[in-house]
Amino acid sequence: MLSLLLGIGALTVIGLLWVQKEKRRQLKQQKQSAIREAQEKENKLYNDLVQQEMVALFAKLNPHFIFNALNPLTVFILKNQNKEALVYLNQVALLMRGFINLSQIQFATINDVLTFLRHYVAVQQHRFDFF
């Protein structure tokens, strides 16, 4: 009888230990899942913040840049250099189109960025040729 009680007691202890171990395993899984979810939320918030910062930067730079980009156009017109004015206006238009396109997408190809930079450099070269 005593050995039966000891056997039942041992099985009870083993069962309780197993239940505890299983609860710890489940808690560990829940913690890992919560950490993973928190990291995903943090990444999403960071990406949203970066995107909003870009939108704000474009909003600030756009009027300033447009004003500066139009100065050489004024010089071309005042000097009656109509062909140069049209070429420059086309470069500014291409640059602005690229600016708008790049600001509306989350990821750009290297080719898109290089095209935009070529237009930017062309506009800047005209700007600084006059000053």
Distance bins in CASP14 RR format, pairs under 12 A and 6 or more apart:
PFRMAT RR
TARGET T0000
AUTHOR 0000-0000-0000
RMODE 2
METHOD distances of the structure
MODEL  1
1 7 0 0 0 0 0 1 0 0 0 0 0
1 8 0 0 0 0 0 1 0 0 0 0 0
2 8 0 0 0 0 0 1 0 0 0 0 0
2 9 0 0 0 0 0 1 0 0 0 0 0
3 9 0 0 0 0 0 1 0 0 0 0 0
3 10 0 0 0 0 0 1 0 0 0 0 0
4 10 0 0 0 0 0 1 0 0 0 0 0
4 11 0 0 0 0 0 1 0 0 0 0 0
5 11 0 0 0 0 0 1 0 0 0 0 0
5 12 0 0 0 0 0 1 0 0 0 0 0
6 12 0 0 0 0 0 1 0 0 0 0 0
6 13 0 0 0 0 0 1 0 0 0 0 0
7 13 0 0 0 0 1 0 0 0 0 0 0
7 14 0 0 0 0 1 0 0 0 0 0 0
8 14 0 0 0 0 0 1 0 0 0 0 0
8 15 0 0 0 0 0 1 0 0 0 0 0
9 15 0 0 0 0 1 0 0 0 0 0 0
9 16 0 0 0 0 1 0 0 0 0 0 0
9 17 0 0 0 0 0 1 0 0 0 0 0
10 16 0 0 0 0 0 1 0 0 0 0 0
10 17 0 0 0 0 0 1 0 0 0 0 0
11 17 0 0 0 0 0 1 0 0 0 0 0
11 18 0 0 0 0 0 1 0 0 0 0 0
12 18 0 0 0 0 0 1 0 0 0 0 0
12 19 0 0 0 0 0 1 0 0 0 0 0
13 19 0 0 0 0 0 1 0 0 0 0 0
13 20 0 0 0 0 0 1 0 0 0 0 0
14 20 0 0 0 0 0 1 0 0 0 0 0
14 21 0 0 0 0 0 1 0 0 0 0 0
15 21 0 0 0 0 1 0 0 0 0 0 0
15 22 0 0 0 0 1 0 0 0 0 0 0
15 23 0 0 0 0 0 1 0 0 0 0 0
16 22 0 0 0 0 0 1 0 0 0 0 0
16 23 0 0 0 0 0 1 0 0 0 0 0
17 23 0 0 0 0 0 1 0 0 0 0 0
17 24 0 0 0 0 0 1 0 0 0 0 0
18 24 0 0 0 0 0 1 0 0 0 0 0
18 25 0 0 0 0 0 1 0 0 0 0 0
19 25 0 0 0 0 0 1 0 0 0 0 0
19 26 0 0 0 0 0 1 0 0 0 0 0
20 26 0 0 0 0 0 1 0 0 0 0 0
20 27 0 0 0 0 0 1 0 0 0 0 0
21 27 0 0 0 0 0 1 0 0 0 0 0
21 28 0 0 0 0 0 1 0 0 0 0 0
22 28 0 0 0 0 0 1 0 0 0 0 0
22 29 0 0 0 0 0 1 0 0 0 0 0
23 29 0 0 0 0 0 1 0 0 0 0 0
23 30 0 0 0 0 0 1 0 0 0 0 0
24 30 0 0 0 0 0 1 0 0 0 0 0
24 31 0 0 0 0 0 1 0 0 0 0 0
25 31 0 0 0 0 0 1 0 0 0 0 0
25 32 0 0 0 0 0 1 0 0 0 0 0
26 32 0 0 0 0 0 1 0 0 0 0 0
26 33 0 0 0 0 0 1 0 0 0 0 0
27 33 0 0 0 0 0 1 0 0 0 0 0
27 34 0 0 0 0 0 1 0 0 0 0 0
28 34 0 0 0 0 0 1 0 0 0 0 0
28 35 0 0 0 0 0 1 0 0 0 0 0
29 35 0 0 0 0 0 1 0 0 0 0 0
29 36 0 0 0 0 0 1 0 0 0 0 0
30 36 0 0 0 0 0 1 0 0 0 0 0
30 37 0 0 0 0 0 1 0 0 0 0 0
31 37 0 0 0 0 0 1 0 0 0 0 0
31 38 0 0 0 0 0 1 0 0 0 0 0
32 38 0 0 0 0 0 1 0 0 0 0 0
32 39 0 0 0 0 0 1 0 0 0 0 0
33 39 0 0 0 0 0 1 0 0 0 0 0
33 40 0 0 0 0 0 1 0 0 0 0 0
34 40 0 0 0 0 0 1 0 0 0 0 0
34 41 0 0 0 0 0 1 0 0 0 0 0
35 41 0 0 0 0 0 1 0 0 0 0 0
35 42 0 0 0 0 0 1 0 0 0 0 0
36 42 0 0 0 0 0 1 0 0 0 0 0
36 43 0 0 0 0 0 1 0 0 0 0 0
37 43 0 0 0 0 0 1 0 0 0 0 0
37 44 0 0 0 0 0 1 0 0 0 0 0
38 44 0 0 0 0 0 1 0 0 0 0 0
38 45 0 0 0 0 0 1 0 0 0 0 0
39 45 0 0 0 0 0 1 0 0 0 0 0
39 46 0 0 0 0 0 1 0 0 0 0 0
40 46 0 0 0 0 0 1 0 0 0 0 0
40 47 0 0 0 0 0 1 0 0 0 0 0
41 47 0 0 0 0 0 1 0 0 0 0 0
41 48 0 0 0 0 0 1 0 0 0 0 0
42 48 0 0 0 0 0 1 0 0 0 0 0
42 49 0 0 0 0 0 1 0 0 0 0 0
43 49 0 0 0 0 0 1 0 0 0 0 0
43 50 0 0 0 0 0 1 0 0 0 0 0
44 50 0 0 0 0 0 1 0 0 0 0 0
44 51 0 0 0 0 0 1 0 0 0 0 0
45 51 0 0 0 0 0 1 0 0 0 0 0
45 52 0 0 0 0 0 1 0 0 0 0 0
46 52 0 0 0 0 0 1 0 0 0 0 0
46 53 0 0 0 0 0 1 0 0 0 0 0
47 53 0 0 0 0 0 1 0 0 0 0 0
47 54 0 0 0 0 0 1 0 0 0 0 0
47 106 0 0 0 0 1 0 0 0 0 0 0
47 107 0 0 0 0 0 1 0 0 0 0 0
48 54 0 0 0 0 0 1 0 0 0 0 0
48 55 0 0 0 0 0 1 0 0 0 0 0
48 106 0 0 0 0 0 1 0 0 0 0 0
49 55 0 0 0 0 0 1 0 0 0 0 0
49 56 0 0 0 0 0 1 0 0 0 0 0
50 56 0 0 0 0 0 1 0 0 0 0 0
50 57 0 0 0 0 0 1 0 0 0 0 0
50 106 0 0 0 0 1 0 0 0 0 0 0
50 107 0 0 0 0 0 1 0 0 0 0 0
51 57 0 0 0 0 0 1 0 0 0 0 0
51 58 0 0 0 0 0 1 0 0 0 0 0
51 103 0 0 0 0 1 0 0 0 0 0 0
51 104 0 0 0 0 0 1 0 0 0 0 0
51 105 0 0 0 0 0 1 0 0 0 0 0
51 106 1 0 0 1 0 0 0 0 0 0 0
51 107 0 0 0 0 0 1 0 0 0 0 0
52 58 0 0 0 0 0 1 0 0 0 0 0
52 59 0 0 0 0 0 1 0 0 0 0 0
52 103 0 0 0 0 0 1 0 0 0 0 0
53 59 0 0 0 0 0 1 0 0 0 0 0
53 60 0 0 0 0 0 1 0 0 0 0 0
54 60 0 0 0 0 0 1 0 0 0 0 0
54 61 0 0 0 0 0 1 0 0 0 0 0
54 99 0 0 0 0 0 1 0 0 0 0 0
54 102 0 0 0 0 1 0 0 0 0 0 0
54 103 1 0 0 1 0 0 0 0 0 0 0
54 104 0 0 0 0 0 1 0 0 0 0 0
54 105 0 0 0 0 0 1 0 0 0 0 0
54 106 0 0 0 0 1 0 0 0 0 0 0
54 108 0 0 0 0 0 1 0 0 0 0 0
55 61 0 0 0 0 0 1 0 0 0 0 0
55 62 0 0 0 0 0 1 0 0 0 0 0
55 102 0 0 0 0 0 1 0 0 0 0 0
55 103 1 0 0 1 0 0 0 0 0 0 0
55 104 0 0 0 0 1 0 0 0 0 0 0
55 106 0 0 0 0 0 1 0 0 0 0 0
56 62 0 0 0 0 0 1 0 0 0 0 0
56 103 0 0 0 0 0 1 0 0 0 0 0
57 64 0 0 0 0 0 1 0 0 0 0 0
57 65 0 0 0 0 0 1 0 0 0 0 0
57 99 0 0 0 0 0 1 0 0 0 0 0
57 103 0 0 0 0 1 0 0 0 0 0 0
58 64 0 0 0 0 0 1 0 0 0 0 0
58 65 0 0 0 0 1 0 0 0 0 0 0
58 66 0 0 0 0 0 1 0 0 0 0 0
58 96 0 0 0 0 0 1 0 0 0 0 0
58 98 0 0 0 0 0 1 0 0 0 0 0
58 99 1 0 0 1 0 0 0 0 0 0 0
58 100 0 0 0 0 1 0 0 0 0 0 0
58 101 0 0 0 0 0 1 0 0 0 0 0
58 102 0 0 0 0 1 0 0 0 0 0 0
58 103 1 0 1 0 0 0 0 0 0 0 0
58 104 0 0 0 0 0 1 0 0 0 0 0
59 65 0 0 0 0 0 1 0 0 0 0 0
59 99 0 0 0 0 0 1 0 0 0 0 0
59 103 0 0 0 0 1 0 0 0 0 0 0
60 66 0 0 0 0 0 1 0 0 0 0 0
61 67 0 0 0 0 0 1 0 0 0 0 0
61 68 0 0 0 0 0 1 0 0 0 0 0
61 69 0 0 0 0 0 1 0 0 0 0 0
61 96 0 0 0 0 0 1 0 0 0 0 0
61 99 0 0 0 0 1 0 0 0 0 0 0
61 103 0 0 0 0 0 1 0 0 0 0 0
61 120 0 0 0 0 0 1 0 0 0 0 0
62 68 0 0 0 0 0 1 0 0 0 0 0
62 69 0 0 0 0 0 1 0 0 0 0 0
62 95 0 0 0 0 0 1 0 0 0 0 0
62 96 0 0 0 0 1 0 0 0 0 0 0
62 99 1 0 0 1 0 0 0 0 0 0 0
62 100 0 0 0 0 1 0 0 0 0 0 0
62 103 0 0 0 0 1 0 0 0 0 0 0
63 69 0 0 0 0 0 1 0 0 0 0 0
63 70 0 0 0 0 0 1 0 0 0 0 0
64 70 0 0 0 0 0 1 0 0 0 0 0
64 71 0 0 0 0 0 1 0 0 0 0 0
65 71 0 0 0 0 0 1 0 0 0 0 0
65 92 0 0 0 0 1 0 0 0 0 0 0
65 95 0 0 0 0 1 0 0 0 0 0 0
65 96 0 0 0 0 1 0 0 0 0 0 0
65 99 0 0 0 0 1 0 0 0 0 0 0
65 120 0 0 0 0 1 0 0 0 0 0 0
65 123 0 0 0 0 1 0 0 0 0 0 0
65 124 0 0 0 0 0 1 0 0 0 0 0
65 127 0 0 0 0 0 1 0 0 0 0 0
66 73 0 0 0 0 0 1 0 0 0 0 0
66 92 0 0 0 0 1 0 0 0 0 0 0
66 93 0 0 0 0 0 1 0 0 0 0 0
66 95 0 0 0 0 0 1 0 0 0 0 0
66 96 1 0 0 1 0 0 0 0 0 0 0
66 99 0 0 0 0 1 0 0 0 0 0 0
66 123 0 0 0 0 0 1 0 0 0 0 0
66 127 0 0 0 0 0 1 0 0 0 0 0
67 73 0 0 0 0 0 1 0 0 0 0 0
67 74 0 0 0 0 0 1 0 0 0 0 0
67 92 0 0 0 0 0 1 0 0 0 0 0
67 127 0 0 0 0 0 1 0 0 0 0 0
68 74 0 0 0 0 0 1 0 0 0 0 0
68 92 0 0 0 0 0 1 0 0 0 0 0
68 95 0 0 0 0 0 1 0 0 0 0 0
68 120 0 0 0 0 0 1 0 0 0 0 0
68 123 0 0 0 0 1 0 0 0 0 0 0
68 124 0 0 0 0 1 0 0 0 0 0 0
68 126 0 0 0 0 0 1 0 0 0 0 0
68 127 1 0 0 1 0 0 0 0 0 0 0
68 128 0 0 0 0 0 1 0 0 0 0 0
68 130 0 0 0 0 0 1 0 0 0 0 0
68 131 0 0 0 0 0 1 0 0 0 0 0
69 88 0 0 0 0 1 0 0 0 0 0 0
69 89 0 0 0 0 1 0 0 0 0 0 0
69 91 0 0 0 0 1 0 0 0 0 0 0
69 92 1 0 1 0 0 0 0 0 0 0 0
69 93 0 0 0 0 0 1 0 0 0 0 0
69 94 0 0 0 0 0 1 0 0 0 0 0
69 95 1 0 0 1 0 0 0 0 0 0 0
69 96 0 0 0 0 1 0 0 0 0 0 0
69 99 0 0 0 0 0 1 0 0 0 0 0
69 119 0 0 0 0 0 1 0 0 0 0 0
69 120 0 0 0 0 1 0 0 0 0 0 0
69 122 0 0 0 0 0 1 0 0 0 0 0
69 123 1 0 1 0 0 0 0 0 0 0 0
69 124 0 0 0 0 1 0 0 0 0 0 0
69 125 0 0 0 0 0 1 0 0 0 0 0
69 126 0 0 0 0 1 0 0 0 0 0 0
69 127 1 0 0 1 0 0 0 0 0 0 0
69 128 0 0 0 0 0 1 0 0 0 0 0
69 130 0 0 0 0 0 1 0 0 0 0 0
70 76 0 0 0 0 0 1 0 0 0 0 0
70 77 0 0 0 0 0 1 0 0 0 0 0
70 85 0 0 0 0 0 1 0 0 0 0 0
70 88 0 0 0 0 1 0 0 0 0 0 0
70 89 0 0 0 0 1 0 0 0 0 0 0
70 91 0 0 0 0 0 1 0 0 0 0 0
70 92 1 0 0 1 0 0 0 0 0 0 0
70 93 0 0 0 0 0 1 0 0 0 0 0
70 95 0 0 0 0 0 1 0 0 0 0 0
70 96 0 0 0 0 0 1 0 0 0 0 0
70 123 0 0 0 0 0 1 0 0 0 0 0
70 126 0 0 0 0 0 1 0 0 0 0 0
70 127 0 0 0 0 1 0 0 0 0 0 0
70 130 0 0 0 0 0 1 0 0 0 0 0
71 77 0 0 0 0 0 1 0 0 0 0 0
71 78 0 0 0 0 0 1 0 0 0 0 0
71 88 0 0 0 0 0 1 0 0 0 0 0
71 92 0 0 0 0 0 1 0 0 0 0 0
71 123 0 0 0 0 0 1 0 0 0 0 0
71 124 0 0 0 0 0 1 0 0 0 0 0
71 126 0 0 0 0 1 0 0 0 0 0 0
71 127 1 0 0 1 0 0 0 0 0 0 0
71 128 0 0 0 0 0 1 0 0 0 0 0
71 129 0 0 0 0 0 1 0 0 0 0 0
71 130 1 0 0 1 0 0 0 0 0 0 0
71 131 0 0 0 0 1 0 0 0 0 0 0
72 78 0 0 0 0 0 1 0 0 0 0 0
72 79 0 0 0 0 0 1 0 0 0 0 0
72 81 0 0 0 0 0 1 0 0 0 0 0
72 84 0 0 0 0 1 0 0 0 0 0 0
72 85 0 0 0 0 1 0 0 0 0 0 0
72 87 0 0 0 0 0 1 0 0 0 0 0
72 88 1 0 1 0 0 0 0 0 0 0 0
72 89 0 0 0 0 1 0 0 0 0 0 0
72 91 0 0 0 0 1 0 0 0 0 0 0
72 92 0 0 0 0 1 0 0 0 0 0 0
72 122 0 0 0 0 0 1 0 0 0 0 0
72 123 0 0 0 0 1 0 0 0 0 0 0
72 124 0 0 0 0 1 0 0 0 0 0 0
72 125 0 0 0 0 1 0 0 0 0 0 0
72 126 1 0 1 0 0 0 0 0 0 0 0
72 127 1 0 1 0 0 0 0 0 0 0 0
72 128 0 0 0 0 1 0 0 0 0 0 0
72 129 1 0 0 1 0 0 0 0 0 0 0
72 130 1 0 1 0 0 0 0 0 0 0 0
72 131 0 0 0 0 1 0 0 0 0 0 0
73 79 0 0 0 0 0 1 0 0 0 0 0
73 81 0 0 0 0 0 1 0 0 0 0 0
73 82 0 0 0 0 0 1 0 0 0 0 0
73 84 0 0 0 0 1 0 0 0 0 0 0
73 85 1 0 1 0 0 0 0 0 0 0 0
73 86 0 0 0 0 1 0 0 0 0 0 0
73 87 0 0 0 0 0 1 0 0 0 0 0
73 88 1 0 1 0 0 0 0 0 0 0 0
73 89 1 0 1 0 0 0 0 0 0 0 0
73 90 0 0 0 0 0 1 0 0 0 0 0
73 91 0 0 0 0 1 0 0 0 0 0 0
73 92 1 0 0 1 0 0 0 0 0 0 0
73 93 0 0 0 0 0 1 0 0 0 0 0
73 123 0 0 0 0 0 1 0 0 0 0 0
73 126 0 0 0 0 1 0 0 0 0 0 0
73 127 0 0 0 0 1 0 0 0 0 0 0
73 130 0 0 0 0 0 1 0 0 0 0 0
74 81 0 0 0 0 0 1 0 0 0 0 0
74 85 0 0 0 0 1 0 0 0 0 0 0
74 88 0 0 0 0 0 1 0 0 0 0 0
74 89 0 0 0 0 0 1 0 0 0 0 0
74 126 0 0 0 0 0 1 0 0 0 0 0
74 127 0 0 0 0 0 1 0 0 0 0 0
74 130 0 0 0 0 1 0 0 0 0 0 0
75 81 0 0 0 0 1 0 0 0 0 0 0
75 84 0 0 0 0 1 0 0 0 0 0 0
75 85 0 0 0 0 1 0 0 0 0 0 0
75 88 0 0 0 0 1 0 0 0 0 0 0
75 126 0 0 0 0 1 0 0 0 0 0 0
75 127 0 0 0 0 1 0 0 0 0 0 0
75 129 0 0 0 0 1 0 0 0 0 0 0
75 130 1 0 1 0 0 0 0 0 0 0 0
75 131 0 0 0 0 1 0 0 0 0 0 0
76 82 1 0 0 1 0 0 0 0 0 0 0
76 83 0 0 0 0 1 0 0 0 0 0 0
76 84 1 0 1 0 0 0 0 0 0 0 0
76 85 1 1 0 0 0 0 0 0 0 0 0
76 86 0 0 0 0 1 0 0 0 0 0 0
76 87 0 0 0 0 1 0 0 0 0 0 0
76 88 1 0 0 1 0 0 0 0 0 0 0
76 89 0 0 0 0 1 0 0 0 0 0 0
76 91 0 0 0 0 0 1 0 0 0 0 0
76 92 0 0 0 0 0 1 0 0 0 0 0
76 126 0 0 0 0 1 0 0 0 0 0 0
76 127 0 0 0 0 0 1 0 0 0 0 0
76 129 0 0 0 0 0 1 0 0 0 0 0
76 130 0 0 0 0 1 0 0 0 0 0 0
77 83 0 0 0 0 0 1 0 0 0 0 0
77 84 0 0 0 0 1 0 0 0 0 0 0
77 85 1 0 1 0 0 0 0 0 0 0 0
77 86 0 0 0 0 0 1 0 0 0 0 0
77 88 0 0 0 0 0 1 0 0 0 0 0
77 89 0 0 0 0 1 0 0 0 0 0 0
78 84 0 0 0 0 0 1 0 0 0 0 0
78 85 0 0 0 0 1 0 0 0 0 0 0
78 130 0 0 0 0 0 1 0 0 0 0 0
79 85 0 0 0 0 1 0 0 0 0 0 0
79 88 0 0 0 0 0 1 0 0 0 0 0
79 130 0 0 0 0 1 0 0 0 0 0 0
81 87 0 0 0 0 1 0 0 0 0 0 0
81 88 0 0 0 0 1 0 0 0 0 0 0
81 89 0 0 0 0 0 1 0 0 0 0 0
81 126 0 0 0 0 0 1 0 0 0 0 0
81 129 0 0 0 0 0 1 0 0 0 0 0
81 130 0 0 0 0 0 1 0 0 0 0 0
82 88 0 0 0 0 0 1 0 0 0 0 0
82 89 0 0 0 0 0 1 0 0 0 0 0
83 89 0 0 0 0 0 1 0 0 0 0 0
83 90 0 0 0 0 0 1 0 0 0 0 0
84 90 0 0 0 0 0 1 0 0 0 0 0
84 91 0 0 0 0 0 1 0 0 0 0 0
84 126 0 0 0 0 1 0 0 0 0 0 0
84 129 0 0 0 0 0 1 0 0 0 0 0
84 130 0 0 0 0 0 1 0 0 0 0 0
85 91 0 0 0 0 0 1 0 0 0 0 0
85 92 0 0 0 0 0 1 0 0 0 0 0
85 126 0 0 0 0 0 1 0 0 0 0 0
86 92 0 0 0 0 0 1 0 0 0 0 0
86 93 0 0 0 0 0 1 0 0 0 0 0
87 93 0 0 0 0 0 1 0 0 0 0 0
87 94 0 0 0 0 0 1 0 0 0 0 0
87 122 0 0 0 0 1 0 0 0 0 0 0
87 123 0 0 0 0 0 1 0 0 0 0 0
87 126 0 0 0 0 1 0 0 0 0 0 0
88 94 0 0 0 0 0 1 0 0 0 0 0
88 95 0 0 0 0 0 1 0 0 0 0 0
88 119 0 0 0 0 0 1 0 0 0 0 0
88 122 0 0 0 0 1 0 0 0 0 0 0
88 123 1 0 0 1 0 0 0 0 0 0 0
88 124 0 0 0 0 0 1 0 0 0 0 0
88 125 0 0 0 0 0 1 0 0 0 0 0
88 126 1 0 1 0 0 0 0 0 0 0 0
88 127 0 0 0 0 1 0 0 0 0 0 0
88 129 0 0 0 0 0 1 0 0 0 0 0
88 130 0 0 0 0 0 1 0 0 0 0 0
89 95 0 0 0 0 0 1 0 0 0 0 0
89 96 0 0 0 0 0 1 0 0 0 0 0
89 123 0 0 0 0 0 1 0 0 0 0 0
89 126 0 0 0 0 0 1 0 0 0 0 0
90 96 0 0 0 0 0 1 0 0 0 0 0
90 97 0 0 0 0 0 1 0 0 0 0 0
90 119 0 0 0 0 1 0 0 0 0 0 0
90 122 0 0 0 0 1 0 0 0 0 0 0
90 123 0 0 0 0 0 1 0 0 0 0 0
90 126 0 0 0 0 0 1 0 0 0 0 0
91 97 0 0 0 0 0 1 0 0 0 0 0
91 98 0 0 0 0 0 1 0 0 0 0 0
91 116 0 0 0 0 0 1 0 0 0 0 0
91 118 0 0 0 0 1 0 0 0 0 0 0
91 119 1 0 0 1 0 0 0 0 0 0 0
91 120 0 0 0 0 1 0 0 0 0 0 0
91 121 0 0 0 0 1 0 0 0 0 0 0
91 122 1 0 1 0 0 0 0 0 0 0 0
91 123 1 0 1 0 0 0 0 0 0 0 0
91 124 0 0 0 0 0 1 0 0 0 0 0
91 125 0 0 0 0 1 0 0 0 0 0 0
91 126 1 0 0 1 0 0 0 0 0 0 0
91 127 0 0 0 0 0 1 0 0 0 0 0
92 98 0 0 0 0 0 1 0 0 0 0 0
92 99 0 0 0 0 0 1 0 0 0 0 0
92 119 0 0 0 0 1 0 0 0 0 0 0
92 120 0 0 0 0 0 1 0 0 0 0 0
92 122 0 0 0 0 1 0 0 0 0 0 0
92 123 1 0 1 0 0 0 0 0 0 0 0
92 124 0 0 0 0 0 1 0 0 0 0 0
92 126 0 0 0 0 1 0 0 0 0 0 0
92 127 0 0 0 0 0 1 0 0 0 0 0
93 99 0 0 0 0 0 1 0 0 0 0 0
93 100 0 0 0 0 0 1 0 0 0 0 0
93 119 0 0 0 0 1 0 0 0 0 0 0
93 122 0 0 0 0 0 1 0 0 0 0 0
93 123 0 0 0 0 0 1 0 0 0 0 0
94 100 0 0 0 0 0 1 0 0 0 0 0
94 101 0 0 0 0 0 1 0 0 0 0 0
94 115 0 0 0 0 1 0 0 0 0 0 0
94 116 0 0 0 0 1 0 0 0 0 0 0
94 117 0 0 0 0 0 1 0 0 0 0 0
94 118 0 0 0 0 1 0 0 0 0 0 0
94 119 1 0 1 0 0 0 0 0 0 0 0
94 120 0 0 0 0 1 0 0 0 0 0 0
94 122 0 0 0 0 1 0 0 0 0 0 0
94 123 0 0 0 0 1 0 0 0 0 0 0
95 101 0 0 0 0 0 1 0 0 0 0 0
95 102 0 0 0 0 0 1 0 0 0 0 0
95 115 0 0 0 0 1 0 0 0 0 0 0
95 116 1 0 0 1 0 0 0 0 0 0 0
95 117 0 0 0 0 1 0 0 0 0 0 0
95 118 0 0 0 0 1 0 0 0 0 0 0
95 119 1 0 1 0 0 0 0 0 0 0 0
95 120 1 0 1 0 0 0 0 0 0 0 0
95 121 0 0 0 0 1 0 0 0 0 0 0
95 122 1 0 0 1 0 0 0 0 0 0 0
95 123 1 0 1 0 0 0 0 0 0 0 0
95 124 0 0 0 0 1 0 0 0 0 0 0
95 125 0 0 0 0 0 1 0 0 0 0 0
95 126 0 0 0 0 0 1 0 0 0 0 0
95 127 0 0 0 0 0 1 0 0 0 0 0
96 102 0 0 0 0 0 1 0 0 0 0 0
96 103 0 0 0 0 0 1 0 0 0 0 0
96 116 0 0 0 0 0 1 0 0 0 0 0
96 119 0 0 0 0 1 0 0 0 0 0 0
96 120 0 0 0 0 0 1 0 0 0 0 0
96 123 0 0 0 0 1 0 0 0 0 0 0
97 103 0 0 0 0 0 1 0 0 0 0 0
97 104 0 0 0 0 0 1 0 0 0 0 0
97 112 0 0 0 0 0 1 0 0 0 0 0
97 115 0 0 0 0 0 1 0 0 0 0 0
97 116 0 0 0 0 1 0 0 0 0 0 0
97 119 0 0 0 0 1 0 0 0 0 0 0
98 104 0 0 0 0 1 0 0 0 0 0 0
98 105 0 0 0 0 0 1 0 0 0 0 0
98 108 0 0 0 0 1 0 0 0 0 0 0
98 112 1 0 0 1 0 0 0 0 0 0 0
98 113 0 0 0 0 1 0 0 0 0 0 0
98 114 0 0 0 0 0 1 0 0 0 0 0
98 115 1 0 0 1 0 0 0 0 0 0 0
98 116 1 0 1 0 0 0 0 0 0 0 0
98 117 0 0 0 0 0 1 0 0 0 0 0
98 118 0 0 0 0 0 1 0 0 0 0 0
98 119 1 0 0 1 0 0 0 0 0 0 0
98 120 0 0 0 0 1 0 0 0 0 0 0
98 123 0 0 0 0 0 1 0 0 0 0 0
99 105 0 0 0 0 0 1 0 0 0 0 0
99 108 0 0 0 0 0 1 0 0 0 0 0
99 112 0 0 0 0 0 1 0 0 0 0 0
99 113 0 0 0 0 0 1 0 0 0 0 0
99 115 0 0 0 0 0 1 0 0 0 0 0
99 116 1 0 0 1 0 0 0 0 0 0 0
99 117 0 0 0 0 0 1 0 0 0 0 0
99 119 0 0 0 0 1 0 0 0 0 0 0
99 120 0 0 0 0 1 0 0 0 0 0 0
99 123 0 0 0 0 0 1 0 0 0 0 0
100 116 0 0 0 0 0 1 0 0 0 0 0
101 108 0 0 0 0 1 0 0 0 0 0 0
101 109 0 0 0 0 0 1 0 0 0 0 0
101 112 1 0 0 1 0 0 0 0 0 0 0
101 113 0 0 0 0 0 1 0 0 0 0 0
101 115 0 0 0 0 1 0 0 0 0 0 0
101 116 0 0 0 0 1 0 0 0 0 0 0
101 119 0 0 0 0 0 1 0 0 0 0 0
102 108 1 0 1 0 0 0 0 0 0 0 0
102 109 0 0 0 0 0 1 0 0 0 0 0
102 111 0 0 0 0 0 1 0 0 0 0 0
102 112 1 0 0 1 0 0 0 0 0 0 0
102 113 1 0 0 1 0 0 0 0 0 0 0
102 114 0 0 0 0 0 1 0 0 0 0 0
102 115 0 0 0 0 1 0 0 0 0 0 0
102 116 1 0 1 0 0 0 0 0 0 0 0
102 117 0 0 0 0 0 1 0 0 0 0 0
102 119 0 0 0 0 0 1 0 0 0 0 0
102 120 0 0 0 0 0 1 0 0 0 0 0
103 112 0 0 0 0 0 1 0 0 0 0 0
103 116 0 0 0 0 0 1 0 0 0 0 0
104 112 0 0 0 0 0 1 0 0 0 0 0
105 112 0 0 0 0 1 0 0 0 0 0 0
105 113 0 0 0 0 0 1 0 0 0 0 0
105 116 0 0 0 0 0 1 0 0 0 0 0
107 113 0 0 0 0 0 1 0 0 0 0 0
108 114 0 0 0 0 1 0 0 0 0 0 0
108 115 0 0 0 0 1 0 0 0 0 0 0
108 116 0 0 0 0 1 0 0 0 0 0 0
108 117 0 0 0 0 0 1 0 0 0 0 0
109 115 0 0 0 0 1 0 0 0 0 0 0
109 116 0 0 0 0 0 1 0 0 0 0 0
110 116 0 0 0 0 0 1 0 0 0 0 0
110 117 0 0 0 0 0 1 0 0 0 0 0
111 117 0 0 0 0 0 1 0 0 0 0 0
111 118 0 0 0 0 0 1 0 0 0 0 0
112 118 0 0 0 0 0 1 0 0 0 0 0
112 119 0 0 0 0 0 1 0 0 0 0 0
113 119 0 0 0 0 0 1 0 0 0 0 0
113 120 0 0 0 0 0 1 0 0 0 0 0
114 120 0 0 0 0 0 1 0 0 0 0 0
114 121 0 0 0 0 0 1 0 0 0 0 0
115 121 0 0 0 0 0 1 0 0 0 0 0
115 122 0 0 0 0 0 1 0 0 0 0 0
116 122 0 0 0 0 0 1 0 0 0 0 0
116 123 0 0 0 0 0 1 0 0 0 0 0
117 123 0 0 0 0 0 1 0 0 0 0 0
117 124 0 0 0 0 0 1 0 0 0 0 0
118 124 0 0 0 0 0 1 0 0 0 0 0
118 125 0 0 0 0 0 1 0 0 0 0 0
119 125 0 0 0 0 0 1 0 0 0 0 0
119 126 0 0 0 0 0 1 0 0 0 0 0
120 126 0 0 0 0 0 1 0 0 0 0 0
120 127 0 0 0 0 0 1 0 0 0 0 0
121 127 0 0 0 0 0 1 0 0 0 0 0
121 128 0 0 0 0 0 1 0 0 0 0 0
122 128 0 0 0 0 0 1 0 0 0 0 0
122 129 0 0 0 0 0 1 0 0 0 0 0
123 129 0 0 0 0 0 1 0 0 0 0 0
124 130 0 0 0 0 0 1 0 0 0 0 0
124 131 0 0 0 0 0 1 0 0 0 0 0
125 131 0 0 0 0 0 1 0 0 0 0 0
END
